Amino acid sequence: MQTVLAALVVIVSLILIVVVMLQSGKSAGLSGAIAGGMDTFLAKNKAKSWDAKLARWTKYVAILFIVLVLALSLI
């Protein structure tokens, strides 16, 4: 059982790394300060965007990772 949980932790951690690396950066730098008006237009469709889906998946995978690590530590 411990070996199966350890393997799942490794797989979930790799998935978590991939999901986090696929996200775009949140800081836009100087270009974001100059073109800040576009943020309000783009913010309307944020829930449907690829970044929003990745952010949601990051939360789910991180929670799964924490649960697996806690289960592994209790065994």
All heavy atoms as TSV, in Angstrom:
chain	resi	resn	atom	element	x	y	z
A	1	MET	N	N	0.827	-1.197	0.000
A	1	MET	CA	C	0.000	0.000	0.000
A	1	MET	C	C	0.865	1.253	0.000
A	1	MET	O	O	0.539	2.230	-0.650
A	1	MET	CB	C	-0.923	-0.048	1.218
A	1	MET	CG	C	-1.888	1.068	1.279
A	1	MET	SD	S	-3.105	0.891	-0.022
A	1	MET	CE	C	-4.188	2.195	0.337
A	2	GLN	N	N	1.933	1.200	0.762
A	2	GLN	CA	C	2.819	2.355	0.855
A	2	GLN	C	C	3.511	2.624	-0.481
A	2	GLN	O	O	3.679	3.781	-0.872
A	2	GLN	CB	C	3.855	2.117	1.953
A	2	GLN	CG	C	4.662	3.334	2.299
A	2	GLN	CD	C	5.574	3.073	3.488
A	2	GLN	OE1	O	5.724	1.926	3.916
A	2	GLN	NE2	N	6.169	4.111	4.002
A	3	THR	N	N	3.854	1.584	-1.200
A	3	THR	CA	C	4.499	1.741	-2.496
A	3	THR	C	C	3.538	2.349	-3.515
A	3	THR	O	O	3.926	3.196	-4.318
A	3	THR	CB	C	5.000	0.378	-3.005
A	3	THR	OG1	O	5.803	-0.225	-1.991
A	3	THR	CG2	C	5.800	0.527	-4.275
A	4	VAL	N	N	2.282	1.934	-3.470
A	4	VAL	CA	C	1.278	2.477	-4.389
A	4	VAL	C	C	1.061	3.957	-4.115
A	4	VAL	O	O	1.005	4.777	-5.043
A	4	VAL	CB	C	-0.043	1.689	-4.267
A	4	VAL	CG1	C	-1.149	2.346	-5.076
A	4	VAL	CG2	C	0.155	0.255	-4.692
A	5	LEU	N	N	0.946	4.329	-2.839
A	5	LEU	CA	C	0.766	5.740	-2.490
A	5	LEU	C	C	1.990	6.574	-2.868
A	5	LEU	O	O	1.845	7.705	-3.336
A	5	LEU	CB	C	0.469	5.893	-0.995
A	5	LEU	CG	C	-0.968	5.628	-0.573
A	5	LEU	CD1	C	-1.096	5.733	0.941
A	5	LEU	CD2	C	-1.919	6.582	-1.245
A	6	ALA	N	N	3.168	6.021	-2.681
A	6	ALA	CA	C	4.386	6.743	-3.059
A	6	ALA	C	C	4.439	6.970	-4.566
A	6	ALA	O	O	4.818	8.056	-5.031
A	6	ALA	CB	C	5.614	5.981	-2.587
A	7	ALA	N	N	4.036	5.973	-5.339
A	7	ALA	CA	C	4.000	6.124	-6.789
A	7	ALA	C	C	2.963	7.179	-7.200
A	7	ALA	O	O	3.205	7.995	-8.099
A	7	ALA	CB	C	3.695	4.794	-7.447
A	8	LEU	N	N	1.805	7.174	-6.535
A	8	LEU	CA	C	0.785	8.186	-6.826
A	8	LEU	C	C	1.265	9.587	-6.478
A	8	LEU	O	O	0.963	10.541	-7.199
A	8	LEU	CB	C	-0.508	7.862	-6.071
A	8	LEU	CG	C	-1.357	6.745	-6.640
A	8	LEU	CD1	C	-2.526	6.435	-5.716
A	8	LEU	CD2	C	-1.847	7.111	-8.022
A	9	VAL	N	N	2.002	9.723	-5.385
A	9	VAL	CA	C	2.538	11.029	-5.015
A	9	VAL	C	C	3.501	11.533	-6.081
A	9	VAL	O	O	3.470	12.714	-6.461
A	9	VAL	CB	C	3.223	10.972	-3.624
A	9	VAL	CG1	C	4.050	12.213	-3.361
A	9	VAL	CG2	C	2.185	10.814	-2.534
A	10	VAL	N	N	4.334	10.661	-6.600
A	10	VAL	CA	C	5.280	11.059	-7.648
A	10	VAL	C	C	4.529	11.482	-8.913
A	10	VAL	O	O	4.836	12.514	-9.517
A	10	VAL	CB	C	6.271	9.912	-7.940
A	10	VAL	CG1	C	7.091	10.208	-9.178
A	10	VAL	CG2	C	7.173	9.690	-6.746
A	11	ILE	N	N	3.529	10.714	-9.307
A	11	ILE	CA	C	2.774	11.037	-10.516
A	11	ILE	C	C	2.017	12.347	-10.353
A	11	ILE	O	O	2.040	13.209	-11.245
A	11	ILE	CB	C	1.815	9.880	-10.864
A	11	ILE	CG1	C	2.612	8.655	-11.297
A	11	ILE	CG2	C	0.826	10.288	-11.945
A	11	ILE	CD1	C	1.790	7.397	-11.416
A	12	VAL	N	N	1.352	12.521	-9.212
A	12	VAL	CA	C	0.599	13.752	-8.972
A	12	VAL	C	C	1.537	14.961	-8.875
A	12	VAL	O	O	1.211	16.049	-9.352
A	12	VAL	CB	C	-0.284	13.613	-7.715
A	12	VAL	CG1	C	-0.892	14.932	-7.298
A	12	VAL	CG2	C	-1.380	12.601	-7.972
A	13	SER	N	N	2.709	14.783	-8.300
A	13	SER	CA	C	3.648	15.901	-8.219
A	13	SER	C	C	4.145	16.309	-9.599
A	13	SER	O	O	4.300	17.501	-9.883
A	13	SER	CB	C	4.821	15.563	-7.302
A	13	SER	OG	O	5.584	14.511	-7.853
A	14	LEU	N	N	4.361	15.344	-10.482
A	14	LEU	CA	C	4.758	15.677	-11.854
A	14	LEU	C	C	3.637	16.395	-12.600
A	14	LEU	O	O	3.882	17.351	-13.341
A	14	LEU	CB	C	5.174	14.412	-12.601
A	14	LEU	CG	C	6.472	13.765	-12.136
A	14	LEU	CD1	C	6.704	12.456	-12.870
A	14	LEU	CD2	C	7.643	14.702	-12.317
A	15	ILE	N	N	2.401	15.962	-12.388
A	15	ILE	CA	C	1.258	16.641	-12.998
A	15	ILE	C	C	1.144	18.060	-12.470
A	15	ILE	O	O	0.882	19.001	-13.232
A	15	ILE	CB	C	-0.038	15.844	-12.757
A	15	ILE	CG1	C	0.011	14.521	-13.507
A	15	ILE	CG2	C	-1.267	16.643	-13.166
A	15	ILE	CD1	C	-1.109	13.571	-13.161
A	16	LEU	N	N	1.362	18.242	-11.174
A	16	LEU	CA	C	1.304	19.571	-10.576
A	16	LEU	C	C	2.370	20.484	-11.162
A	16	LEU	O	O	2.104	21.653	-11.469
A	16	LEU	CB	C	1.453	19.471	-9.055
A	16	LEU	CG	C	1.312	20.758	-8.251
A	16	LEU	CD1	C	-0.067	21.353	-8.446
A	16	LEU	CD2	C	1.573	20.484	-6.790
A	17	ILE	N	N	3.555	19.978	-11.361
A	17	ILE	CA	C	4.630	20.770	-11.964
A	17	ILE	C	C	4.257	21.189	-13.386
A	17	ILE	O	O	4.430	22.354	-13.771
A	17	ILE	CB	C	5.953	19.982	-11.948
A	17	ILE	CG1	C	6.466	19.849	-10.526
A	17	ILE	CG2	C	6.997	20.642	-12.831
A	17	ILE	CD1	C	7.620	18.893	-10.367
A	18	VAL	N	N	3.704	20.262	-14.150
A	18	VAL	CA	C	3.333	20.573	-15.538
A	18	VAL	C	C	2.228	21.622	-15.583
A	18	VAL	O	O	2.293	22.581	-16.368
A	18	VAL	CB	C	2.909	19.287	-16.276
A	18	VAL	CG1	C	2.259	19.598	-17.614
A	18	VAL	CG2	C	4.096	18.380	-16.465
A	19	VAL	N	N	1.225	21.477	-14.733
A	19	VAL	CA	C	0.107	22.426	-14.734
A	19	VAL	C	C	0.580	23.826	-14.334
A	19	VAL	O	O	0.168	24.823	-14.930
A	19	VAL	CB	C	-1.024	21.926	-13.815
A	19	VAL	CG1	C	-2.088	22.979	-13.615
A	19	VAL	CG2	C	-1.646	20.673	-14.380
A	20	VAL	N	N	1.454	23.908	-13.366
A	20	VAL	CA	C	1.961	25.213	-12.938
A	20	VAL	C	C	2.838	25.832	-14.020
A	20	VAL	O	O	2.754	27.034	-14.299
A	20	VAL	CB	C	2.727	25.090	-11.599
A	20	VAL	CG1	C	3.482	26.364	-11.284
A	20	VAL	CG2	C	1.766	24.765	-10.472
A	21	MET	N	N	3.649	25.024	-14.676
A	21	MET	CA	C	4.533	25.559	-15.715
A	21	MET	C	C	3.766	26.012	-16.958
A	21	MET	O	O	4.241	26.880	-17.695
A	21	MET	CB	C	5.585	24.521	-16.098
A	21	MET	CG	C	6.578	24.217	-14.996
A	21	MET	SD	S	7.529	25.646	-14.483
A	21	MET	CE	C	8.556	25.880	-15.914
A	22	LEU	N	N	2.608	25.456	-17.209
A	22	LEU	CA	C	1.814	25.853	-18.368
A	22	LEU	C	C	1.109	27.191	-18.181
A	22	LEU	O	O	0.685	27.803	-19.158
A	22	LEU	CB	C	0.775	24.780	-18.697
A	22	LEU	CG	C	1.308	23.520	-19.369
A	22	LEU	CD1	C	0.189	22.499	-19.519
A	22	LEU	CD2	C	1.914	23.846	-20.717
A	23	GLN	N	N	0.974	27.649	-16.943
A	23	GLN	CA	C	0.291	28.913	-16.693
A	23	GLN	C	C	1.146	30.080	-17.143
A	23	GLN	O	O	2.364	30.045	-17.065
A	23	GLN	CB	C	-0.031	29.062	-15.210
A	23	GLN	CG	C	-1.046	28.083	-14.720
A	23	GLN	CD	C	-1.366	28.270	-13.261
A	23	GLN	OE1	O	-1.008	29.273	-12.665
A	23	GLN	NE2	N	-2.031	27.305	-12.681
A	24	SER	N	N	0.476	31.134	-17.603
A	24	SER	CA	C	1.202	32.339	-17.976
A	24	SER	C	C	1.474	33.168	-16.726
A	24	SER	O	O	0.793	33.036	-15.715
A	24	SER	CB	C	0.395	33.160	-18.975
A	24	SER	OG	O	-0.799	33.614	-18.378
A	25	GLY	N	N	2.471	34.044	-16.819
A	25	GLY	CA	C	2.829	34.870	-15.678
A	25	GLY	C	C	1.753	35.885	-15.351
A	25	GLY	O	O	1.037	36.371	-16.229
A	26	LYS	N	N	1.617	36.219	-14.090
A	26	LYS	CA	C	0.598	37.175	-13.667
A	26	LYS	C	C	1.069	38.620	-13.783
A	26	LYS	O	O	0.273	39.526	-13.887
A	26	LYS	CB	C	0.175	36.904	-12.218
A	26	LYS	CG	C	-0.400	35.526	-12.010
A	26	LYS	CD	C	-1.685	35.349	-12.767
A	26	LYS	CE	C	-2.215	33.941	-12.524
A	26	LYS	NZ	N	-3.288	33.584	-13.398
A	27	SER	N	N	2.361	38.836	-13.753
A	27	SER	CA	C	2.857	40.208	-13.840
A	27	SER	C	C	3.134	40.547	-15.296
A	27	SER	O	O	3.838	39.841	-15.998
A	27	SER	CB	C	4.134	40.367	-13.019
A	27	SER	OG	O	5.141	39.536	-13.536
A	28	ALA	N	N	2.559	41.636	-15.755
A	28	ALA	CA	C	2.714	42.028	-17.147
A	28	ALA	C	C	3.847	43.034	-17.324
A	28	ALA	O	O	4.200	43.352	-18.440
A	28	ALA	CB	C	1.413	42.615	-17.666
A	29	GLY	N	N	4.388	43.527	-16.233
A	29	GLY	CA	C	5.490	44.481	-16.320
A	29	GLY	C	C	5.042	45.843	-16.812
A	29	GLY	O	O	3.912	46.269	-16.589
A	30	LEU	N	N	5.920	46.543	-17.517
A	30	LEU	CA	C	5.629	47.891	-17.997
A	30	LEU	C	C	4.555	47.882	-19.069
A	30	LEU	O	O	3.736	48.797	-19.140
A	30	LEU	CB	C	6.914	48.536	-18.533
A	30	LEU	CG	C	6.811	49.998	-18.959
A	30	LEU	CD1	C	6.361	50.864	-17.793
A	30	LEU	CD2	C	8.136	50.480	-19.489
A	31	SER	N	N	4.515	46.864	-19.907
A	31	SER	CA	C	3.495	46.809	-20.953
A	31	SER	C	C	2.095	46.688	-20.348
A	31	SER	O	O	1.130	47.191	-20.913
A	31	SER	CB	C	3.761	45.655	-21.907
A	31	SER	OG	O	3.643	44.431	-21.224
A	32	GLY	N	N	1.980	46.035	-19.217
A	32	GLY	CA	C	0.692	45.942	-18.547
A	32	GLY	C	C	0.264	47.256	-17.940
A	32	GLY	O	O	-0.928	47.555	-17.858
A	33	ALA	N	N	1.213	48.062	-17.522
A	33	ALA	CA	C	0.876	49.371	-16.958
A	33	ALA	C	C	0.427	50.328	-18.054
A	33	ALA	O	O	-0.454	51.154	-17.844
A	33	ALA	CB	C	2.085	49.945	-16.218
A	34	ILE	N	N	1.023	50.214	-19.233
A	34	ILE	CA	C	0.658	51.103	-20.334
A	34	ILE	C	C	-0.672	50.687	-20.948
A	34	ILE	O	O	-1.540	51.505	-21.213
A	34	ILE	CB	C	1.784	51.097	-21.409
A	34	ILE	CG1	C	3.038	51.724	-20.819
A	34	ILE	CG2	C	1.343	51.853	-22.653
A	34	ILE	CD1	C	4.254	51.598	-21.702
A	35	ALA	N	N	-0.859	49.416	-21.183
A	35	ALA	CA	C	-2.074	48.920	-21.823
A	35	ALA	C	C	-3.033	48.332	-20.792
A	35	ALA	O	O	-3.661	47.305	-21.017
A	35	ALA	CB	C	-1.716	47.875	-22.868
A	36	GLY	N	N	-3.194	48.968	-19.684
A	36	GLY	CA	C	-4.042	48.451	-18.611
A	36	GLY	C	C	-5.508	48.444	-18.941
A	36	GLY	O	O	-6.286	47.751	-18.319
A	37	GLY	N	N	-5.936	49.227	-19.923
A	37	GLY	CA	C	-7.341	49.270	-20.293
A	37	GLY	C	C	-7.835	47.974	-20.885
A	37	GLY	O	O	-9.022	47.652	-20.806
A	38	MET	N	N	-6.971	47.202	-21.491
A	38	MET	CA	C	-7.376	45.926	-22.074
A	38	MET	C	C	-7.667	44.878	-21.014
A	38	MET	O	O	-8.371	43.920	-21.280
A	38	MET	CB	C	-6.288	45.410	-23.025
A	38	MET	CG	C	-6.181	46.195	-24.307
A	38	MET	SD	S	-7.719	46.186	-25.252
A	38	MET	CE	C	-7.784	44.492	-25.753
A	39	ASP	N	N	-7.138	45.069	-19.814
A	39	ASP	CA	C	-7.370	44.093	-18.754
A	39	ASP	C	C	-8.845	44.002	-18.392
A	39	ASP	O	O	-9.342	42.936	-18.073
A	39	ASP	CB	C	-6.548	44.437	-17.511
A	39	ASP	CG	C	-5.078	44.131	-17.696
A	39	ASP	OD1	O	-4.759	43.339	-18.602
A	39	ASP	OD2	O	-4.256	44.676	-16.943
A	40	THR	N	N	-9.552	45.131	-18.417
A	40	THR	CA	C	-10.962	45.096	-18.052
A	40	THR	C	C	-11.775	44.344	-19.094
A	40	THR	O	O	-12.703	43.631	-18.771
A	40	THR	CB	C	-11.518	46.520	-17.884
A	40	THR	OG1	O	-11.320	47.233	-19.109
A	40	THR	CG2	C	-10.825	47.237	-16.748
A	41	PHE	N	N	-11.409	44.489	-20.371
A	41	PHE	CA	C	-12.111	43.752	-21.427
A	41	PHE	C	C	-11.815	42.265	-21.338
A	41	PHE	O	O	-12.705	41.437	-21.474
A	41	PHE	CB	C	-11.702	44.285	-22.803
A	41	PHE	CG	C	-12.291	43.510	-23.941
A	41	PHE	CD1	C	-13.637	43.616	-24.243
A	41	PHE	CD2	C	-11.507	42.652	-24.694
A	41	PHE	CE1	C	-14.189	42.888	-25.284
A	41	PHE	CE2	C	-12.045	41.919	-25.727
A	41	PHE	CZ	C	-13.391	42.045	-26.025
A	42	LEU	N	N	-10.548	41.921	-21.105
A	42	LEU	CA	C	-10.165	40.517	-21.042
A	42	LEU	C	C	-10.623	39.851	-19.756
A	42	LEU	O	O	-10.774	38.641	-19.712
A	42	LEU	CB	C	-8.649	40.387	-21.202
A	42	LEU	CG	C	-8.092	40.811	-22.566
A	42	LEU	CD1	C	-6.581	40.754	-22.550
A	42	LEU	CD2	C	-8.653	39.950	-23.672
A	43	ALA	N	N	-10.832	40.614	-18.709
A	43	ALA	CA	C	-11.244	40.041	-17.426
A	43	ALA	C	C	-12.663	39.476	-17.486
A	43	ALA	O	O	-13.018	38.606	-16.696
A	43	ALA	CB	C	-11.135	41.086	-16.328
A	44	LYS	N	N	-13.469	39.969	-18.434
A	44	LYS	CA	C	-14.839	39.470	-18.550
A	44	LYS	C	C	-14.868	38.001	-18.963
A	44	LYS	O	O	-15.738	37.253	-18.558
A	44	LYS	CB	C	-15.613	40.309	-19.573
A	44	LYS	CG	C	-15.859	41.723	-19.131
A	44	LYS	CD	C	-16.597	42.493	-20.203
A	44	LYS	CE	C	-16.786	43.938	-19.801
A	44	LYS	NZ	N	-17.420	44.722	-20.865
A	45	ASN	N	N	-13.917	37.594	-19.791
A	45	ASN	CA	C	-13.882	36.222	-20.288
A	45	ASN	C	C	-12.857	35.367	-19.570
A	45	ASN	O	O	-12.462	34.335	-20.078
A	45	ASN	CB	C	-13.581	36.229	-21.790
A	45	ASN	CG	C	-14.698	36.864	-22.572
A	45	ASN	OD1	O	-15.850	36.752	-22.189
A	45	ASN	ND2	N	-14.357	37.532	-23.645
A	46	LYS	N	N	-12.439	35.795	-18.395
A	46	LYS	CA	C	-11.385	35.068	-17.699
A	46	LYS	C	C	-11.833	33.675	-17.264
A	46	LYS	O	O	-11.052	32.740	-17.270
A	46	LYS	CB	C	-10.907	35.861	-16.484
A	46	LYS	CG	C	-9.737	35.198	-15.813
A	46	LYS	CD	C	-9.223	35.979	-14.658
A	46	LYS	CE	C	-8.046	35.201	-14.108
A	46	LYS	NZ	N	-7.634	35.568	-12.836
A	47	ALA	N	N	-13.090	33.524	-16.897
A	47	ALA	CA	C	-13.570	32.233	-16.416
A	47	ALA	C	C	-13.535	31.179	-17.519
A	47	ALA	O	O	-13.465	29.996	-17.235
A	47	ALA	CB	C	-14.980	32.379	-15.866
A	48	LYS	N	N	-13.583	31.607	-18.756
A	48	LYS	CA	C	-13.600	30.667	-19.870
A	48	LYS	C	C	-12.224	30.482	-20.500
A	48	LYS	O	O	-12.080	29.685	-21.402
A	48	LYS	CB	C	-14.568	31.161	-20.937
A	48	LYS	CG	C	-15.993	31.266	-20.456
A	48	LYS	CD	C	-16.884	31.807	-21.529
A	48	LYS	CE	C	-18.287	32.004	-21.009
A	48	LYS	NZ	N	-19.156	32.599	-22.004
A	49	SER	N	N	-11.241	31.216	-20.036
A	49	SER	CA	C	-9.932	31.177	-20.678
A	49	SER	C	C	-9.137	29.946	-20.250
A	49	SER	O	O	-9.450	29.261	-19.279
A	49	SER	CB	C	-9.140	32.439	-20.361
A	49	SER	OG	O	-8.724	32.421	-19.018
A	50	TRP	N	N	-8.091	29.682	-21.000
A	50	TRP	CA	C	-7.201	28.548	-20.737
A	50	TRP	C	C	-6.499	28.730	-19.398
A	50	TRP	O	O	-6.319	27.760	-18.650
A	50	TRP	CB	C	-6.216	28.450	-21.885
A	50	TRP	CG	C	-5.227	27.349	-21.758
A	50	TRP	CD1	C	-3.901	27.494	-21.545
A	50	TRP	CD2	C	-5.455	25.939	-21.824
A	50	TRP	NE1	N	-3.288	26.273	-21.482
A	50	TRP	CE2	C	-4.223	25.300	-21.648
A	50	TRP	CE3	C	-6.586	25.165	-22.014
A	50	TRP	CZ2	C	-4.102	23.919	-21.656
A	50	TRP	CZ3	C	-6.461	23.784	-22.017
A	50	TRP	CH2	C	-5.222	23.184	-21.841
A	51	ASP	N	N	-6.094	29.973	-19.078
A	51	ASP	CA	C	-5.411	30.226	-17.801
A	51	ASP	C	C	-6.328	29.968	-16.616
A	51	ASP	O	O	-5.885	29.483	-15.573
A	51	ASP	CB	C	-4.880	31.651	-17.748
A	51	ASP	CG	C	-3.639	31.839	-18.577
A	51	ASP	OD1	O	-2.915	30.852	-18.799
A	51	ASP	OD2	O	-3.377	32.983	-18.990
A	52	ALA	N	N	-7.600	30.284	-16.753
A	52	ALA	CA	C	-8.536	30.028	-15.656
A	52	ALA	C	C	-8.711	28.537	-15.431
A	52	ALA	O	O	-8.795	28.076	-14.289
A	52	ALA	CB	C	-9.876	30.695	-15.947
A	53	LYS	N	N	-8.759	27.776	-16.523
A	53	LYS	CA	C	-8.878	26.326	-16.388
A	53	LYS	C	C	-7.622	25.739	-15.746
A	53	LYS	O	O	-7.703	24.850	-14.903
A	53	LYS	CB	C	-9.117	25.692	-17.751
A	53	LYS	CG	C	-10.480	26.008	-18.316
A	53	LYS	CD	C	-10.649	25.429	-19.687
A	53	LYS	CE	C	-11.977	25.867	-20.274
A	53	LYS	NZ	N	-12.148	25.421	-21.655
A	54	LEU	N	N	-6.459	26.254	-16.141
A	54	LEU	CA	C	-5.217	25.776	-15.533
A	54	LEU	C	C	-5.144	26.139	-14.056
A	54	LEU	O	O	-4.665	25.347	-13.242
A	54	LEU	CB	C	-4.010	26.346	-16.281
A	54	LEU	CG	C	-3.718	25.729	-17.640
A	54	LEU	CD1	C	-2.584	26.482	-18.327
A	54	LEU	CD2	C	-3.376	24.273	-17.514
A	55	ALA	N	N	-5.615	27.328	-13.700
A	55	ALA	CA	C	-5.613	27.734	-12.291
A	55	ALA	C	C	-6.540	26.832	-11.472
A	55	ALA	O	O	-6.211	26.448	-10.344
A	55	ALA	CB	C	-6.039	29.186	-12.162
A	56	ARG	N	N	-7.677	26.485	-12.050
A	56	ARG	CA	C	-8.612	25.591	-11.359
A	56	ARG	C	C	-7.996	24.208	-11.187
A	56	ARG	O	O	-8.083	23.603	-10.121
A	56	ARG	CB	C	-9.913	25.510	-12.158
A	56	ARG	CG	C	-11.040	24.894	-11.396
A	56	ARG	CD	C	-12.372	24.955	-12.140
A	56	ARG	NE	N	-12.563	26.194	-12.868
A	56	ARG	CZ	C	-12.802	26.257	-14.190
A	56	ARG	NH1	N	-12.886	25.160	-14.901
A	56	ARG	NH2	N	-12.972	27.413	-14.779
A	57	TRP	N	N	-7.355	23.695	-12.243
A	57	TRP	CA	C	-6.718	22.386	-12.162
A	57	TRP	C	C	-5.565	22.386	-11.173
A	57	TRP	O	O	-5.303	21.379	-10.517
A	57	TRP	CB	C	-6.247	21.931	-13.542
A	57	TRP	CG	C	-7.345	21.253	-14.293
A	57	TRP	CD1	C	-8.131	21.795	-15.262
A	57	TRP	CD2	C	-7.823	19.928	-14.095
A	57	TRP	NE1	N	-9.055	20.884	-15.689
A	57	TRP	CE2	C	-8.886	19.717	-14.995
A	57	TRP	CE3	C	-7.451	18.903	-13.249
A	57	TRP	CZ2	C	-9.573	18.524	-15.053
A	57	TRP	CZ3	C	-8.140	17.704	-13.326
A	57	TRP	CH2	C	-9.188	17.519	-14.209
A	58	THR	N	N	-4.872	23.519	-11.062
A	58	THR	CA	C	-3.782	23.613	-10.089
A	58	THR	C	C	-4.315	23.424	-8.674
A	58	THR	O	O	-3.716	22.712	-7.866
A	58	THR	CB	C	-3.074	24.973	-10.204
A	58	THR	OG1	O	-2.597	25.131	-11.537
A	58	THR	CG2	C	-1.926	25.087	-9.234
A	59	LYS	N	N	-5.456	24.029	-8.382
A	59	LYS	CA	C	-6.056	23.874	-7.054
A	59	LYS	C	C	-6.429	22.416	-6.785
A	59	LYS	O	O	-6.148	21.880	-5.717
A	59	LYS	CB	C	-7.297	24.756	-6.934
A	59	LYS	CG	C	-7.002	26.225	-6.940
A	59	LYS	CD	C	-8.273	27.025	-6.947
A	59	LYS	CE	C	-7.971	28.472	-7.244
A	59	LYS	NZ	N	-9.187	29.259	-7.445
A	60	TYR	N	N	-7.063	21.779	-7.767
A	60	TYR	CA	C	-7.496	20.395	-7.577
A	60	TYR	C	C	-6.311	19.447	-7.394
A	60	TYR	O	O	-6.326	18.589	-6.507
A	60	TYR	CB	C	-8.332	19.922	-8.763
A	60	TYR	CG	C	-9.626	20.677	-8.960
A	60	TYR	CD1	C	-10.155	20.859	-10.227
A	60	TYR	CD2	C	-10.327	21.229	-7.896
A	60	TYR	CE1	C	-11.340	21.539	-10.428
A	60	TYR	CE2	C	-11.497	21.917	-8.083
A	60	TYR	CZ	C	-11.998	22.065	-9.348
A	60	TYR	OH	O	-13.172	22.744	-9.550
A	61	VAL	N	N	-5.306	19.614	-8.228
A	61	VAL	CA	C	-4.143	18.725	-8.152
A	61	VAL	C	C	-3.359	18.972	-6.866
A	61	VAL	O	O	-2.849	18.043	-6.250
A	61	VAL	CB	C	-3.258	18.879	-9.404
A	61	VAL	CG1	C	-1.986	18.077	-9.296
A	61	VAL	CG2	C	-4.025	18.463	-10.650
A	62	ALA	N	N	-3.274	20.232	-6.429
A	62	ALA	CA	C	-2.569	20.541	-5.182
A	62	ALA	C	C	-3.289	19.930	-3.981
A	62	ALA	O	O	-2.643	19.389	-3.071
A	62	ALA	CB	C	-2.439	22.048	-5.012
A	63	ILE	N	N	-4.614	19.984	-3.973
A	63	ILE	CA	C	-5.373	19.372	-2.882
A	63	ILE	C	C	-5.181	17.859	-2.886
A	63	ILE	O	O	-4.979	17.238	-1.831
A	63	ILE	CB	C	-6.866	19.757	-2.989
A	63	ILE	CG1	C	-7.047	21.241	-2.667
A	63	ILE	CG2	C	-7.727	18.892	-2.076
A	63	ILE	CD1	C	-8.421	21.775	-2.967
A	64	LEU	N	N	-5.210	17.253	-4.072
A	64	LEU	CA	C	-4.971	15.814	-4.176
A	64	LEU	C	C	-3.573	15.450	-3.695
A	64	LEU	O	O	-3.383	14.449	-2.996
A	64	LEU	CB	C	-5.172	15.356	-5.622
A	64	LEU	CG	C	-4.946	13.879	-5.909
A	64	LEU	CD1	C	-5.936	13.021	-5.124
A	64	LEU	CD2	C	-5.046	13.615	-7.391
A	65	PHE	N	N	-2.593	16.273	-4.041
A	65	PHE	CA	C	-1.218	16.043	-3.601
A	65	PHE	C	C	-1.116	16.089	-2.075
A	65	PHE	O	O	-0.492	15.213	-1.465
A	65	PHE	CB	C	-0.296	17.095	-4.229
A	65	PHE	CG	C	1.127	16.990	-3.787
A	65	PHE	CD1	C	1.957	16.011	-4.292
A	65	PHE	CD2	C	1.656	17.883	-2.864
A	65	PHE	CE1	C	3.271	15.909	-3.892
A	65	PHE	CE2	C	2.968	17.789	-2.461
A	65	PHE	CZ	C	3.769	16.802	-2.971
A	66	ILE	N	N	-1.744	17.072	-1.460
A	66	ILE	CA	C	-1.695	17.210	-0.003
A	66	ILE	C	C	-2.366	16.009	0.666
A	66	ILE	O	O	-1.842	15.455	1.648
A	66	ILE	CB	C	-2.351	18.533	0.437
A	66	ILE	CG1	C	-1.473	19.700	0.006
A	66	ILE	CG2	C	-2.574	18.570	1.941
A	66	ILE	CD1	C	-2.119	21.061	0.180
A	67	VAL	N	N	-3.502	15.583	0.140
A	67	VAL	CA	C	-4.221	14.448	0.721
A	67	VAL	C	C	-3.377	13.176	0.601
A	67	VAL	O	O	-3.270	12.388	1.553
A	67	VAL	CB	C	-5.591	14.267	0.040
A	67	VAL	CG1	C	-6.219	12.936	0.403
A	67	VAL	CG2	C	-6.507	15.415	0.403
A	68	LEU	N	N	-2.740	12.980	-0.554
A	68	LEU	CA	C	-1.907	11.794	-0.730
A	68	LEU	C	C	-0.691	11.798	0.185
A	68	LEU	O	O	-0.325	10.757	0.751
A	68	LEU	CB	C	-1.458	11.673	-2.187
A	68	LEU	CG	C	-2.508	11.211	-3.187
A	68	LEU	CD1	C	-1.965	11.267	-4.597
A	68	LEU	CD2	C	-2.981	9.812	-2.848
A	69	VAL	N	N	-0.067	12.954	0.347
A	69	VAL	CA	C	1.098	13.043	1.232
A	69	VAL	C	C	0.699	12.784	2.679
A	69	VAL	O	O	1.397	12.096	3.427
A	69	VAL	CB	C	1.810	14.393	1.063
A	69	VAL	CG1	C	2.841	14.619	2.152
A	69	VAL	CG2	C	2.463	14.480	-0.305
A	70	LEU	N	N	-0.450	13.337	3.097
A	70	LEU	CA	C	-0.922	13.071	4.462
A	70	LEU	C	C	-1.263	11.598	4.662
A	70	LEU	O	O	-0.942	11.020	5.710
A	70	LEU	CB	C	-2.137	13.947	4.770
A	70	LEU	CG	C	-1.853	15.431	4.973
A	70	LEU	CD1	C	-3.154	16.195	5.141
A	70	LEU	CD2	C	-0.944	15.647	6.177
A	71	ALA	N	N	-1.896	10.991	3.677
A	71	ALA	CA	C	-2.202	9.558	3.777
A	71	ALA	C	C	-0.930	8.724	3.828
A	71	ALA	O	O	-0.849	7.750	4.574
A	71	ALA	CB	C	-3.079	9.133	2.602
A	72	LEU	N	N	0.058	9.123	3.039
A	72	LEU	CA	C	1.314	8.384	3.043
A	72	LEU	C	C	2.048	8.519	4.364
A	72	LEU	O	O	2.671	7.580	4.843
A	72	LEU	CB	C	2.194	8.877	1.893
A	72	LEU	CG	C	3.499	8.129	1.622
A	72	LEU	CD1	C	3.206	6.682	1.268
A	72	LEU	CD2	C	4.273	8.798	0.514
A	73	SER	N	N	1.944	9.693	4.965
A	73	SER	CA	C	2.638	9.895	6.247
A	73	SER	C	C	1.949	9.159	7.392
A	73	SER	O	O	2.591	8.817	8.384
A	73	SER	CB	C	2.747	11.386	6.568
A	73	SER	OG	O	1.464	11.909	6.863
A	74	LEU	N	N	0.666	8.909	7.262
A	74	LEU	CA	C	-0.066	8.201	8.328
A	74	LEU	C	C	0.142	6.694	8.238
A	74	LEU	O	O	-0.065	5.988	9.233
A	74	LEU	CB	C	-1.556	8.520	8.248
A	74	LEU	CG	C	-1.938	9.946	8.602
A	74	LEU	CD1	C	-3.431	10.163	8.389
A	74	LEU	CD2	C	-1.554	10.264	10.040
A	75	ILE	N	N	0.530	6.202	7.091
A	75	ILE	CA	C	0.733	4.746	6.935
A	75	ILE	C	C	2.106	4.340	7.429
A	75	ILE	O	O	3.072	4.921	7.311
A	75	ILE	CB	C	0.514	4.318	5.474
A	75	ILE	CG1	C	-0.948	4.477	5.149
A	75	ILE	CG2	C	0.962	2.907	5.232
A	75	ILE	CD1	C	-1.313	4.125	3.722
